[in-house]
Amino acid sequence: MLVITVIALLMSCDAKEVNLYPSFTHTAEVVVNQEGAYDEAIDIFVSEISEAIADLDTDGGILDVMIEGMFLEVTPNAASGVPENSASRTTSSIVLTDWNGGEHLLIEDLSIELTEVTQEVNLQSSLRKAGVKQFRDILFAIAQNDIPAGKEKVGVRLTGSPTPSGSYINAELKLKIKIVVEYKTDI
């Protein structure tokens, strides 16, 4: 009898609103293979972010988009046919370019040791608040399909210099961004 009562109570309840927080990770990469300082562009295509959000397959309205984490995966000697990596470390900055061409620092002068093996550097403690806010605003605009006309990509630049100065960098740099989308839906 108790089971029937619980089912009857559940059936008579009105729909409830709940918030869901599905996430996905977007990766963009560049290979640096040169002597001395570098300045490499990484394009994050709007369509890739839109498709990833659509793939979350969640009904309801999008309330927010948050950056849960950013990581830089560094793989030395990723390019063949060029000299091997001779740098022991790199000092890197990551700059976001907004819809209007304005630049916003995400990371400034982060020292990364270039080891023999692939490593993942957690960027969380080095992120600049203003740059992350601008990036979040861009991601939210993409989620809301509120993209300025003609804007197909978001620009990110990785700049840096090797230690010792003038040494050769041969490394693949993958920027990984974990994105959380907040939905409100009825159950």
Helices and strands as residue ranges (DSSP letters): H 2-12, E 17-20, E 23-35, E 38-45, H 46-55, E 61-76, E 89-97, E 103-113, E 119-122, G 124-126, H 129-143, E 153-163, E 168-186
